[in-house]
Amino acid sequence: MTRRSRLLTTATVGVAAALLLAGCGGGDGDKSDSNDKIAGADTGASTSASPSASASAAESGRPKIELPSDLSYTFEWSKTGNEVKDAVLADSEQNIKSVDLAIANQDPLDNAYRYYFEGEAAAQIQTYVQAYVKAKARTTGHFRYYDPVVNVSGSDQASLVYCEDQGKAYDLYLKTKKVNKTAVTKDSYVLYSTQLHRNGKGVWAVEKLMSVRGSSKCQP
């Protein structure tokens, strides 16, 4: 199964299926490769970029993300001191929340996630959200993100690799209000990789994303 819920399989959304579904336990997790290899995971020295590339450039036009009160997040990634890297991390927090907003709104074309995802990644998110709409369900619980590695190239290209703990994240079925609670297993921990670019709005938008469920790099 894929991140946070049990609604999708990897085949449905391809390599990004684990983005938000199913790691809350269960035995059908995405199969990680033997070496936990994932795009952007090498942590060599990053290229310094112009500090003028900041998330604040687009602040006035950002969508407002107001989520249900039963959803909460912990982002265990501190300021790096590099303005570009910090902007990547800040926008990544918003892109994660924007997908949950689309699910809560039951809208596969919700404006918020389309602000933070483009191209291939946006199409994957649309398919993912549509599965929740079809199931009449949304996400609930607590999500923890940790061990980020940011690399930047020039002023407008970056990658972010990070871990997600889905152990306290579940699906809530809207009609019955039933929460599908599942046991925590190694597959509750997922390694993510995103490729981003700084678009004309000054936003670090996700172009590509990948995941490795049960990665040894993310285990407690």
Z-matrix of the N, CA and C atoms (Angstrom, degrees):
N
C 1 1.463
C 2 1.529 1 110.25
N 3 1.294 2 115.25 1 168.86
C 4 1.444 3 119.93 2 -177.59
C 5 1.509 4 111.57 3 -111.74
N 6 1.278 5 116.92 4 177.45
C 7 1.443 6 123.89 5 -166.95
C 8 1.519 7 115.18 6 -49.89
N 9 1.303 8 116.92 7 144.62
C 10 1.446 9 129.52 8 170.78
C 11 1.517 10 114.68 9 62.00
N 12 1.304 11 121.20 10 -36.16
C 13 1.447 12 118.32 11 -178.38
C 14 1.503 13 110.74 12 -136.23
N 15 1.310 14 116.38 13 -172.86
C 16 1.452 15 122.61 14 179.91
C 17 1.521 16 110.21 15 -117.24
N 18 1.297 17 117.29 16 25.83
C 19 1.458 18 119.69 17 -174.31
C 20 1.516 19 114.14 18 -85.91
N 21 1.307 20 118.12 19 -26.50
C 22 1.454 21 120.87 20 -176.45
C 23 1.509 22 110.97 21 -122.58
N 24 1.302 23 115.74 22 158.74
C 25 1.455 24 121.53 23 169.26
C 26 1.508 25 107.72 24 -112.13
N 27 1.322 26 115.88 25 163.30
C 28 1.457 27 120.12 26 -179.11
C 29 1.515 28 111.08 27 -57.36
N 30 1.309 29 117.87 28 -34.59
C 31 1.457 30 121.08 29 -177.73
C 32 1.522 31 111.53 30 -63.44
N 33 1.314 32 117.22 31 -25.94
C 34 1.452 33 120.54 32 -176.24
C 35 1.515 34 112.14 33 -68.63
N 36 1.317 35 116.83 34 -43.44
C 37 1.457 36 120.90 35 -174.07
C 38 1.519 37 112.22 36 -117.38
N 39 1.305 38 118.18 37 3.31
C 40 1.453 39 119.75 38 -179.63
C 41 1.511 40 111.11 39 76.06
N 42 1.343 41 116.26 40 -149.17
C 43 1.459 42 120.20 41 -173.03
C 44 1.514 43 112.72 42 -63.94
N 45 1.322 44 118.37 43 -18.01
C 46 1.458 45 120.21 44 -177.31
C 47 1.504 46 113.11 45 -93.58
N 48 1.311 47 118.59 46 6.11
C 49 1.454 48 120.06 47 -174.94
C 50 1.508 49 112.49 48 -57.21
N 51 1.315 50 117.13 49 -32.19
C 52 1.459 51 119.72 50 -178.51
C 53 1.501 52 112.47 51 -77.97
N 54 1.295 53 118.14 52 1.54
C 55 1.460 54 119.89 53 -175.86
C 56 1.516 55 111.96 54 -52.77
N 57 1.317 56 118.57 55 -45.84
C 58 1.452 57 118.26 56 -176.80
C 59 1.512 58 114.28 57 -136.37
N 60 1.303 59 119.03 58 0.06
C 61 1.456 60 118.46 59 -174.51
C 62 1.511 61 112.70 60 -110.78
N 63 1.209 62 118.14 61 156.79
C 64 1.442 63 132.35 62 158.10
C 65 1.481 64 126.45 63 60.97
N 66 1.239 65 125.98 64 4.63
C 67 1.452 66 120.31 65 179.82
C 68 1.487 67 113.23 66 -80.77
N 69 1.289 68 117.76 67 11.53
C 70 1.456 69 121.16 68 -177.67
C 71 1.508 70 112.03 69 -73.92
N 72 1.301 71 118.23 70 17.27
C 73 1.453 72 121.48 71 -176.54
C 74 1.505 73 107.98 72 121.45
N 75 1.336 74 116.51 73 -168.36
C 76 1.445 75 119.34 74 179.54
C 77 1.504 76 110.57 75 90.10
N 78 1.338 77 115.79 76 161.74
C 79 1.448 78 118.76 77 -171.13
C 80 1.492 79 116.14 78 -106.92
N 81 1.343 80 119.58 79 4.67
C 82 1.448 81 120.53 80 -176.54
C 83 1.510 82 111.40 81 -105.35
N 84 1.329 83 118.23 82 38.40
C 85 1.454 84 122.06 83 -175.48
C 86 1.503 85 112.03 84 -64.21
N 87 1.349 86 116.73 85 159.97
C 88 1.449 87 121.15 86 174.51
C 89 1.508 88 108.96 87 -57.32
N 90 1.305 89 117.01 88 138.69
C 91 1.455 90 120.04 89 -178.88
C 92 1.513 91 109.61 90 -83.48
N 93 1.308 92 115.73 91 118.23
C 94 1.456 93 119.29 92 178.73
C 95 1.521 94 108.85 93 -83.06
N 96 1.329 95 116.01 94 152.82
C 97 1.453 96 118.32 95 177.51
C 98 1.516 97 108.95 96 -77.67
N 99 1.310 98 115.91 97 167.02
C 100 1.459 99 120.46 98 -169.42
C 101 1.512 100 113.09 99 -64.76
N 102 1.332 101 117.09 100 -24.27
C 103 1.458 102 119.13 101 -176.79
C 104 1.523 103 112.93 102 -108.33
N 105 1.333 104 116.78 103 9.63
C 106 1.467 105 120.74 104 -177.62
C 107 1.515 106 111.65 105 52.91
N 108 1.323 107 117.42 106 37.05
C 109 1.454 108 120.12 107 -178.86
C 110 1.516 109 109.99 108 -78.90
N 111 1.314 110 115.84 109 138.81
C 112 1.453 111 120.38 110 179.21
C 113 1.519 112 108.53 111 -152.13
N 114 1.311 113 116.90 112 146.91
C 115 1.453 114 120.82 113 -176.31
C 116 1.514 115 110.82 114 -56.80
N 117 1.327 116 116.57 115 132.01
C 118 1.456 117 121.20 116 176.21
C 119 1.505 118 114.59 117 82.97
N 120 1.321 119 117.75 118 4.11
C 121 1.459 120 119.29 119 -174.21
C 122 1.520 121 113.29 120 -78.79
N 123 1.322 122 118.12 121 -19.52
C 124 1.457 123 119.71 122 176.83
C 125 1.519 124 108.58 123 -64.82
N 126 1.319 125 116.58 124 135.95
C 127 1.462 126 120.10 125 -171.19
C 128 1.519 127 112.34 126 -112.06
N 129 1.309 128 116.57 127 40.27
C 130 1.444 129 119.95 128 177.59
C 131 1.507 130 111.66 129 -68.51
N 132 1.317 131 116.28 130 175.63
C 133 1.453 132 120.56 131 -177.09
C 134 1.516 133 110.47 132 -58.66
N 135 1.315 134 116.74 133 133.58
C 136 1.454 135 120.72 134 -179.10
C 137 1.517 136 109.78 135 -91.42
N 138 1.329 137 114.58 136 156.21
C 139 1.452 138 120.72 137 179.22
C 140 1.514 139 109.91 138 -81.05
N 141 1.299 140 117.33 139 131.35
C 142 1.454 141 120.82 140 178.45
C 143 1.515 142 110.03 141 -69.54
N 144 1.335 143 116.50 142 139.13
C 145 1.461 144 120.68 143 -179.05
C 146 1.517 145 110.07 144 -121.18
N 147 1.326 146 114.32 145 166.58
C 148 1.452 147 119.74 146 -178.25
C 149 1.522 148 111.33 147 -63.12
N 150 1.342 149 118.08 148 130.66
C 151 1.465 150 120.30 149 179.65
C 152 1.511 151 113.27 150 -67.07
N 153 1.340 152 118.03 151 -9.48
C 154 1.460 153 120.34 152 179.77
C 155 1.517 154 111.97 153 -70.94
N 156 1.346 155 116.87 154 -16.31
C 157 1.468 156 120.55 155 179.65
C 158 1.513 157 108.59 156 -81.40
N 159 1.303 158 116.87 157 93.01
C 160 1.464 159 121.23 158 -175.40
C 161 1.512 160 111.20 159 -127.48
N 162 1.341 161 115.83 160 146.65
C 163 1.463 162 120.48 161 178.42
C 164 1.518 163 111.61 162 -62.02
N 165 1.329 164 116.62 163 -23.83
C 166 1.454 165 119.47 164 -176.77
C 167 1.517 166 112.25 165 -65.77
N 168 1.332 167 117.57 166 -16.11
C 169 1.452 168 121.36 167 -178.30
C 170 1.517 169 111.77 168 -61.17
N 171 1.330 170 116.31 169 -29.00
C 172 1.458 171 119.22 170 -176.92
C 173 1.519 172 112.67 171 -111.76
N 174 1.330 173 117.26 172 12.30
C 175 1.463 174 121.24 173 -170.48
C 176 1.520 175 113.06 174 -54.70
N 177 1.322 176 117.23 175 -40.90
C 178 1.457 177 119.96 176 -174.42
C 179 1.516 178 112.78 177 -66.58
N 180 1.324 179 117.55 178 -26.21
C 181 1.448 180 120.15 179 -176.94
C 182 1.514 181 114.79 180 -99.74
N 183 1.310 182 117.56 181 7.27
C 184 1.467 183 120.16 182 -175.80
C 185 1.523 184 111.85 183 -73.34
N 186 1.336 185 116.04 184 142.57
C 187 1.471 186 118.73 185 176.43
C 188 1.517 187 110.42 186 -68.18
N 189 1.315 188 116.07 187 148.00
C 190 1.460 189 121.09 188 177.86
C 191 1.522 190 108.48 189 -84.03
N 192 1.310 191 116.72 190 126.71
C 193 1.459 192 120.69 191 -178.39
C 194 1.525 193 109.06 192 -109.06
N 195 1.321 194 115.41 193 104.60
C 196 1.464 195 122.41 194 178.37
C 197 1.518 196 107.57 195 -116.96
N 198 1.314 197 115.76 196 112.55
C 199 1.464 198 122.20 197 -173.42
C 200 1.523 199 111.62 198 -104.51
N 201 1.335 200 117.45 199 159.73
C 202 1.469 201 120.33 200 175.74
C 203 1.527 202 110.79 201 -55.88
N 204 1.318 203 116.07 202 148.84
C 205 1.458 204 121.03 203 -174.93
C 206 1.524 205 113.26 204 -66.38
N 207 1.328 206 117.51 205 -16.72
C 208 1.467 207 119.88 206 -179.65
C 209 1.523 208 112.73 207 -87.82
N 210 1.320 209 117.42 208 3.79
C 211 1.463 210 122.14 209 175.53
C 212 1.520 211 109.29 210 -104.08
N 213 1.324 212 117.28 211 132.00
C 214 1.458 213 120.49 212 177.59
C 215 1.528 214 109.54 213 -144.69
N 216 1.334 215 115.21 214 160.74
C 217 1.463 216 121.25 215 -173.67
C 218 1.523 217 110.09 216 -140.59
N 219 1.314 218 115.36 217 147.02
C 220 1.458 219 122.26 218 167.64
C 221 1.514 220 107.40 219 -123.90
N 222 1.321 221 116.90 220 123.59
C 223 1.458 222 121.97 221 176.04
C 224 1.527 223 108.11 222 -111.26
N 225 1.305 224 115.30 223 104.44
C 226 1.455 225 120.71 224 -178.38
C 227 1.524 226 109.67 225 -91.22
N 228 1.318 227 114.31 226 59.31
C 229 1.458 228 118.51 227 172.89
C 230 1.523 229 109.02 228 -134.81
N 231 1.296 230 114.32 229 117.36
C 232 1.454 231 122.16 230 -174.87
C 233 1.516 232 111.26 231 -84.95
N 234 1.308 233 115.76 232 166.50
C 235 1.457 234 121.53 233 174.29
C 236 1.522 235 109.94 234 -58.98
N 237 1.316 236 115.85 235 137.10
C 238 1.462 237 120.34 236 -179.53
C 239 1.522 238 112.08 237 -90.93
N 240 1.327 239 116.67 238 -19.95
C 241 1.456 240 120.10 239 -173.65
C 242 1.514 241 112.60 240 91.06
N 243 1.347 242 116.45 241 -10.22
C 244 1.458 243 122.07 242 175.73
C 245 1.528 244 107.37 243 -100.67
N 246 1.331 245 116.87 244 120.28
C 247 1.454 246 120.98 245 -172.57
C 248 1.525 247 112.50 246 -60.23
N 249 1.327 248 117.34 247 -38.36
C 250 1.460 249 120.73 248 -178.50
C 251 1.525 250 110.40 249 -69.33
N 252 1.323 251 116.74 250 -47.17
C 253 1.463 252 120.29 251 179.51
C 254 1.522 253 111.19 252 -61.69
N 255 1.327 254 116.26 253 -40.20
C 256 1.460 255 119.61 254 179.49
C 257 1.525 256 111.40 255 -65.78
N 258 1.340 257 116.74 256 -33.86
C 259 1.464 258 120.31 257 176.57
C 260 1.523 259 110.62 258 -67.66
N 261 1.330 260 117.58 259 -38.84
C 262 1.466 261 121.77 260 176.67
C 263 1.526 262 110.17 261 -60.89
N 264 1.327 263 116.80 262 -45.93
C 265 1.461 264 120.95 263 179.86
C 266 1.530 265 111.51 264 -64.48
N 267 1.326 266 116.90 265 -41.50
C 268 1.466 267 120.61 266 -179.25
C 269 1.525 268 110.90 267 -64.68
N 270 1.320 269 116.85 268 -44.14
C 271 1.463 270 119.90 269 179.37
C 272 1.525 271 111.33 270 -69.01
N 273 1.311 272 116.82 271 -30.32
C 274 1.464 273 119.98 272 178.43
C 275 1.522 274 111.40 273 -68.55
N 276 1.321 275 117.21 274 -36.21
C 277 1.463 276 119.29 275 174.01
C 278 1.526 277 109.93 276 -59.17
N 279 1.328 278 115.78 277 -42.85
C 280 1.460 279 119.85 278 -178.74
C 281 1.525 280 112.35 279 -69.75
N 282 1.334 281 117.17 280 -37.45
C 283 1.470 282 116.77 281 -179.01
C 284 1.528 283 111.37 282 -68.51
N 285 1.326 284 116.82 283 -33.20
C 286 1.467 285 120.04 284 176.39
C 287 1.532 286 110.03 285 -63.54
N 288 1.314 287 116.55 286 -47.28
C 289 1.462 288 120.60 287 -178.79
C 290 1.528 289 111.69 288 -67.81
N 291 1.325 290 116.60 289 -32.09
C 292 1.467 291 119.50 290 -177.13
C 293 1.522 292 112.33 291 -64.41
N 294 1.325 293 116.76 292 -30.33
C 295 1.464 294 119.33 293 178.10
C 296 1.523 295 110.32 294 -70.16
N 297 1.336 296 116.97 295 -41.78
C 298 1.460 297 119.90 296 176.39
C 299 1.528 298 111.41 297 -63.53
N 300 1.324 299 116.44 298 -32.31
C 301 1.456 300 119.70 299 177.42
C 302 1.522 301 110.65 300 -65.72
N 303 1.330 302 116.83 301 -43.29
C 304 1.465 303 120.57 302 177.98
C 305 1.522 304 110.87 303 -60.56
N 306 1.341 305 115.55 304 -39.70
C 307 1.468 306 119.94 305 178.32
C 308 1.526 307 110.11 306 -66.51
N 309 1.320 308 117.80 307 -44.96
C 310 1.462 309 121.46 308 179.18
C 311 1.522 310 111.20 309 -62.22
N 312 1.333 311 115.96 310 -36.93
C 313 1.465 312 121.14 311 178.36
C 314 1.522 313 112.42 312 -79.48
N 315 1.340 314 116.41 313 -9.07
C 316 1.468 315 121.83 314 -176.83
C 317 1.526 316 110.53 315 54.90
N 318 1.333 317 115.06 316 46.46
C 319 1.466 318 121.09 317 -175.50
C 320 1.523 319 110.28 318 -132.76
N 321 1.343 320 118.64 319 103.14
C 322 1.462 321 121.36 320 179.92
C 323 1.529 322 114.08 321 -65.78
N 324 1.337 323 117.01 322 -12.59
C 325 1.463 324 120.95 323 178.38
C 326 1.536 325 110.78 324 -116.77
N 327 1.306 326 116.56 325 30.64
C 328 1.457 327 121.02 326 -178.39
C 329 1.527 328 111.10 327 -58.29
N 330 1.311 329 116.07 328 137.16
C 331 1.463 330 120.87 329 -174.75
C 332 1.521 331 113.67 330 -64.15
N 333 1.337 332 117.55 331 -33.20
C 334 1.463 333 119.63 332 -173.73
C 335 1.521 334 111.91 333 -63.33
N 336 1.338 335 118.24 334 -50.33
C 337 1.465 336 117.63 335 -178.39
C 338 1.517 337 111.07 336 -69.44
N 339 1.325 338 117.86 337 -29.50
C 340 1.470 339 120.03 338 179.02
C 341 1.527 340 111.43 339 -70.92
N 342 1.315 341 116.27 340 -14.08
C 343 1.460 342 121.62 341 174.28
C 344 1.524 343 110.62 342 -76.47
N 345 1.341 344 116.34 343 -29.72
C 346 1.461 345 121.25 344 -173.94
C 347 1.534 346 114.52 345 -108.63
N 348 1.318 347 118.12 346 -10.16
C 349 1.464 348 121.87 347 179.54
C 350 1.520 349 109.31 348 -124.64
N 351 1.316 350 115.66 349 142.20
C 352 1.459 351 120.53 350 179.67
C 353 1.522 352 110.25 351 -135.39
N 354 1.333 353 115.44 352 158.98
C 355 1.464 354 121.37 353 172.22
C 356 1.517 355 114.31 354 57.28
N 357 1.326 356 114.64 355 -130.91
C 358 1.460 357 122.02 356 -177.47
C 359 1.523 358 112.33 357 -56.11
N 360 1.316 359 117.30 358 -43.42
C 361 1.464 360 120.92 359 -178.04
C 362 1.525 361 110.97 360 -65.91
N 363 1.320 362 117.91 361 -40.35
C 364 1.462 363 120.87 362 179.09
C 365 1.523 364 110.97 363 -63.37
N 366 1.319 365 116.59 364 -39.56
C 367 1.472 366 120.49 365 178.59
C 368 1.530 367 110.49 366 -64.32
N 369 1.320 368 117.02 367 -39.17
C 370 1.465 369 120.83 368 177.94
C 371 1.531 370 111.17 369 -64.13
N 372 1.320 371 116.53 370 -42.64
C 373 1.453 372 120.09 371 179.42
C 374 1.528 373 110.73 372 -65.40
N 375 1.313 374 116.82 373 -40.23
C 376 1.465 375 119.71 374 178.66
C 377 1.528 376 110.99 375 -58.24
N 378 1.328 377 116.53 376 -44.86
C 379 1.464 378 120.67 377 178.61
C 380 1.518 379 111.03 378 -63.59
N 381 1.301 380 115.48 379 -40.69
C 382 1.469 381 121.49 380 179.82
C 383 1.521 382 111.83 381 -62.34
N 384 1.329 383 116.12 382 -48.07
C 385 1.460 384 120.40 383 -179.84
C 386 1.525 385 110.51 384 -64.82
N 387 1.323 386 116.25 385 -38.52
C 388 1.459 387 119.92 386 -179.78
C 389 1.527 388 111.70 387 -58.70
N 390 1.319 389 117.88 388 -34.84
C 391 1.461 390 121.17 389 178.10
C 392 1.524 391 111.07 390 -62.77
N 393 1.331 392 116.25 391 -39.15
C 394 1.463 393 119.49 392 177.10
C 395 1.530 394 111.07 393 -67.27
N 396 1.321 395 116.26 394 -39.94
C 397 1.461 396 120.16 395 178.48
C 398 1.524 397 110.09 396 -61.32
N 399 1.321 398 116.05 397 -44.87
C 400 1.460 399 120.94 398 -179.95
C 401 1.526 400 111.10 399 -61.93
N 402 1.323 401 116.58 400 -38.62
C 403 1.471 402 121.40 401 -179.45
C 404 1.520 403 112.84 402 -83.19
N 405 1.338 404 117.31 403 -6.18
C 406 1.466 405 122.26 404 -176.63
C 407 1.532 406 110.08 405 53.67
N 408 1.324 407 114.59 406 55.76
C 409 1.462 408 121.40 407 -177.36
C 410 1.521 409 109.54 408 -141.40
N 411 1.329 410 115.33 409 165.33
C 412 1.460 411 121.11 410 173.77
C 413 1.515 412 108.95 411 -147.26
N 414 1.331 413 115.45 412 172.93
C 415 1.454 414 121.14 413 -179.94
C 416 1.532 415 110.67 414 -84.60
N 417 1.328 416 115.35 415 152.74
C 418 1.457 417 121.97 416 176.04
C 419 1.522 418 108.42 417 -150.18
N 420 1.321 419 116.86 418 163.65
C 421 1.463 420 119.77 419 177.38
C 422 1.514 421 113.53 420 104.37
N 423 1.324 422 114.80 421 -156.68
C 424 1.467 423 121.66 422 -174.03
C 425 1.526 424 110.69 423 -122.77
N 426 1.329 425 116.23 424 135.85
C 427 1.455 426 122.73 425 -179.02
C 428 1.530 427 109.68 426 -121.87
N 429 1.311 428 115.50 427 133.42
C 430 1.474 429 120.47 428 -178.42
C 431 1.523 430 109.56 429 -119.11
N 432 1.334 431 115.84 430 134.93
C 433 1.465 432 122.58 431 -179.53
C 434 1.527 433 108.98 432 -123.61
N 435 1.325 434 116.79 433 137.70
C 436 1.457 435 119.63 434 -172.19
C 437 1.527 436 111.37 435 -157.23
N 438 1.323 437 115.59 436 171.37
C 439 1.471 438 124.43 437 178.17
C 440 1.533 439 113.28 438 53.55
N 441 1.338 440 118.24 439 52.28
C 442 1.459 441 119.30 440 179.13
C 443 1.533 442 112.29 441 -75.86
N 444 1.310 443 115.83 442 144.41
C 445 1.460 444 122.18 443 172.02
C 446 1.528 445 107.00 444 -129.61
N 447 1.336 446 116.11 445 114.73
C 448 1.458 447 121.72 446 -178.69
C 449 1.517 448 109.29 447 -107.77
N 450 1.326 449 115.98 448 132.71
C 451 1.457 450 121.01 449 171.32
C 452 1.515 451 108.29 450 -126.53
N 453 1.318 452 117.09 451 136.63
C 454 1.461 453 120.83 452 179.07
C 455 1.513 454 109.63 453 -120.01
N 456 1.318 455 115.07 454 150.53
C 457 1.463 456 121.69 455 179.37
C 458 1.518 457 108.31 456 -132.73
N 459 1.321 458 116.33 457 113.19
C 460 1.449 459 119.76 458 -175.62
C 461 1.520 460 110.10 459 66.97
N 462 1.328 461 116.38 460 -145.39
C 463 1.459 462 120.23 461 -177.20
C 464 1.519 463 113.23 462 -106.43
N 465 1.348 464 118.31 463 -4.99
C 466 1.461 465 117.41 464 -172.82
C 467 1.525 466 115.13 465 -139.20
N 468 1.337 467 119.21 466 13.13
C 469 1.455 468 121.75 467 177.28
C 470 1.523 469 109.32 468 -130.20
N 471 1.319 470 116.45 469 139.87
C 472 1.463 471 120.26 470 -179.54
C 473 1.517 472 110.53 471 -155.59
N 474 1.328 473 115.15 472 161.82
C 475 1.465 474 121.45 473 171.42
C 476 1.519 475 107.93 474 -131.89
N 477 1.320 476 115.47 475 149.68
C 478 1.454 477 121.20 476 176.40
C 479 1.522 478 108.55 477 -135.85
N 480 1.324 479 115.78 478 124.23
C 481 1.463 480 122.23 479 174.37
C 482 1.522 481 106.99 480 -113.83
N 483 1.330 482 117.73 481 133.63
C 484 1.460 483 120.74 482 -178.28
C 485 1.519 484 110.50 483 -155.78
N 486 1.326 485 115.41 484 166.99
C 487 1.466 486 121.90 485 179.21
C 488 1.517 487 110.55 486 -108.12
N 489 1.324 488 114.32 487 152.55
C 490 1.462 489 121.03 488 175.45
C 491 1.529 490 109.62 489 -128.64
N 492 1.308 491 115.19 490 134.89
C 493 1.464 492 123.15 491 174.10
C 494 1.525 493 107.36 492 -103.67
N 495 1.337 494 115.93 493 112.19
C 496 1.456 495 121.52 494 -178.22
C 497 1.532 496 112.16 495 -101.73
N 498 1.315 497 116.89 496 12.88
C 499 1.453 498 121.07 497 -172.67
C 500 1.516 499 114.78 498 -60.14
N 501 1.338 500 117.66 499 -26.70
C 502 1.461 501 120.66 500 -179.44
C 503 1.524 502 111.27 501 -116.21
N 504 1.343 503 116.31 502 25.71
C 505 1.461 504 122.43 503 -179.57
C 506 1.523 505 109.48 504 -111.93
N 507 1.322 506 115.71 505 137.65
C 508 1.459 507 119.81 506 -173.78
C 509 1.530 508 110.67 507 -142.72
N 510 1.356 509 114.55 508 175.38
C 511 1.458 510 121.78 509 172.50
C 512 1.520 511 109.56 510 -101.88
N 513 1.312 512 115.24 511 139.26
C 514 1.456 513 122.15 512 175.23
C 515 1.520 514 108.07 513 -115.23
N 516 1.310 515 117.35 514 121.63
C 517 1.462 516 121.73 515 179.63
C 518 1.527 517 109.20 516 -87.51
N 519 1.308 518 115.46 517 123.91
C 520 1.456 519 121.52 518 -167.11
C 521 1.522 520 113.69 519 -67.60
N 522 1.310 521 117.98 520 -37.01
C 523 1.459 522 120.99 521 -176.29
C 524 1.524 523 111.59 522 -71.59
N 525 1.325 524 116.55 523 -45.16
C 526 1.468 525 120.88 524 -176.08
C 527 1.522 526 113.32 525 -95.39
N 528 1.347 527 116.76 526 -14.10
C 529 1.471 528 123.09 527 -174.98
C 530 1.527 529 111.51 528 64.56
N 531 1.316 530 116.80 529 18.00
C 532 1.457 531 121.41 530 179.65
C 533 1.527 532 110.31 531 -79.42
N 534 1.323 533 116.07 532 133.07
C 535 1.461 534 121.95 533 176.00
C 536 1.531 535 107.98 534 -98.44
N 537 1.314 536 116.13 535 126.02
C 538 1.462 537 121.31 536 -178.83
C 539 1.523 538 109.24 537 -88.24
N 540 1.322 539 116.69 538 85.30
C 541 1.464 540 121.05 539 -178.34
C 542 1.523 541 109.63 540 -81.75
N 543 1.322 542 115.37 541 137.96
C 544 1.461 543 121.75 542 -176.51
C 545 1.517 544 109.81 543 -132.27
N 546 1.302 545 115.61 544 157.88
C 547 1.464 546 121.30 545 -178.65
C 548 1.527 547 110.92 546 -72.99
N 549 1.314 548 115.05 547 151.09
C 550 1.466 549 120.90 548 175.91
C 551 1.522 550 108.95 549 -80.58
N 552 1.332 551 116.60 550 129.63
C 553 1.458 552 122.83 551 175.59
C 554 1.526 553 107.85 552 -133.89
N 555 1.319 554 116.63 553 -178.32
C 556 1.472 555 119.62 554 177.51
C 557 1.526 556 110.86 555 -61.33
N 558 1.336 557 116.77 556 -26.47
C 559 1.456 558 120.06 557 -179.80
C 560 1.520 559 113.23 558 -77.37
N 561 1.330 560 116.57 559 -1.17
C 562 1.459 561 120.33 560 174.26
C 563 1.525 562 111.15 561 -76.92
N 564 1.333 563 116.78 562 -6.50
C 565 1.463 564 122.14 563 -177.51
C 566 1.522 565 109.15 564 -115.64
N 567 1.328 566 114.92 565 126.37
C 568 1.460 567 120.59 566 -171.65
C 569 1.529 568 110.39 567 -128.75
N 570 1.324 569 115.20 568 136.29
C 571 1.467 570 121.60 569 174.06
C 572 1.523 571 107.92 570 -96.38
N 573 1.328 572 116.99 571 128.04
C 574 1.462 573 122.21 572 179.63
C 575 1.517 574 111.10 573 -116.11
N 576 1.324 575 114.70 574 148.93
C 577 1.455 576 121.28 575 172.39
C 578 1.518 577 108.37 576 -134.28
N 579 1.324 578 116.38 577 129.58
C 580 1.464 579 120.67 578 175.99
C 581 1.519 580 109.79 579 -123.98
N 582 1.311 581 115.18 580 142.72
C 583 1.454 582 122.37 581 171.18
C 584 1.524 583 106.76 582 -106.90
N 585 1.329 584 116.57 583 126.13
C 586 1.456 585 121.13 584 -174.49
C 587 1.518 586 110.77 585 -125.21
N 588 1.333 587 114.86 586 157.58
C 589 1.456 588 119.34 587 169.73
C 590 1.514 589 108.53 588 -137.13
N 591 1.292 590 115.47 589 151.39
C 592 1.469 591 121.33 590 178.88
C 593 1.519 592 107.60 591 -86.80
N 594 1.339 593 116.08 592 112.45
C 595 1.463 594 119.40 593 -174.06
C 596 1.526 595 111.59 594 -86.92
N 597 1.332 596 115.00 595 -173.80
C 598 1.458 597 120.29 596 -176.19
C 599 1.506 598 114.40 597 -65.37
N 600 1.346 599 116.91 598 -17.60
C 601 1.457 600 120.58 599 177.41
C 602 1.531 601 112.03 600 -87.62
N 603 1.328 602 115.85 601 -2.34
C 604 1.458 603 119.50 602 -176.57
C 605 1.511 604 113.19 603 82.75
N 606 1.338 605 116.85 604 12.88
C 607 1.461 606 122.24 605 -178.20
C 608 1.523 607 109.80 606 -96.80
N 609 1.332 608 116.82 607 137.69
C 610 1.455 609 121.41 608 173.26
C 611 1.531 610 107.76 609 -82.56
N 612 1.326 611 115.28 610 95.38
C 613 1.461 612 122.35 611 -174.77
C 614 1.528 613 110.28 612 -93.71
N 615 1.331 614 116.16 613 142.12
C 616 1.463 615 122.12 614 179.43
C 617 1.525 616 109.56 615 -81.43
N 618 1.324 617 115.90 616 126.68
C 619 1.458 618 121.70 617 176.72
C 620 1.525 619 112.04 618 -102.21
N 621 1.329 620 115.72 619 -37.78
C 622 1.459 621 120.91 620 -179.28
C 623 1.520 622 108.98 621 -139.53
N 624 1.337 623 116.11 622 148.25
C 625 1.454 624 119.84 623 176.71
C 626 1.518 625 109.94 624 -146.67
N 627 1.318 626 114.14 625 149.82
C 628 1.458 627 122.04 626 -179.35
C 629 1.524 628 108.82 627 -140.01
N 630 1.335 629 116.33 628 163.28
C 631 1.459 630 119.60 629 178.96
C 632 1.512 631 110.73 630 -148.41
N 633 1.334 632 115.45 631 152.71
C 634 1.460 633 122.85 632 173.82
C 635 1.520 634 107.22 633 -132.01
N 636 1.325 635 116.82 634 106.92
C 637 1.457 636 121.06 635 -179.53
C 638 1.535 637 110.21 636 -77.65
N 639 1.343 638 115.71 637 139.80
C 640 1.451 639 120.29 638 178.92
C 641 1.507 640 113.93 639 73.31
N 642 1.335 641 116.57 640 18.71
C 643 1.464 642 120.60 641 -178.40
C 644 1.531 643 111.81 642 -58.59
N 645 1.304 644 116.14 643 137.13
C 646 1.472 645 120.74 644 178.16
C 647 1.523 646 111.06 645 -64.58
N 648 1.322 647 117.91 646 -24.45
C 649 1.461 648 121.84 647 -179.24
C 650 1.530 649 112.27 648 -68.65
N 651 1.322 650 117.33 649 -19.77
C 652 1.463 651 120.82 650 -174.08
C 653 1.520 652 113.90 651 -110.29
N 654 1.327 653 117.27 652 -1.34
C 655 1.452 654 120.20 653 -177.52
C 656 1.532 655 111.07 654 -69.16
N 657 1.342 656 118.24 655 144.05
C 658 1.472 657 120.63 656 -179.96
C 659 1.522 658 110.99 657 -69.88
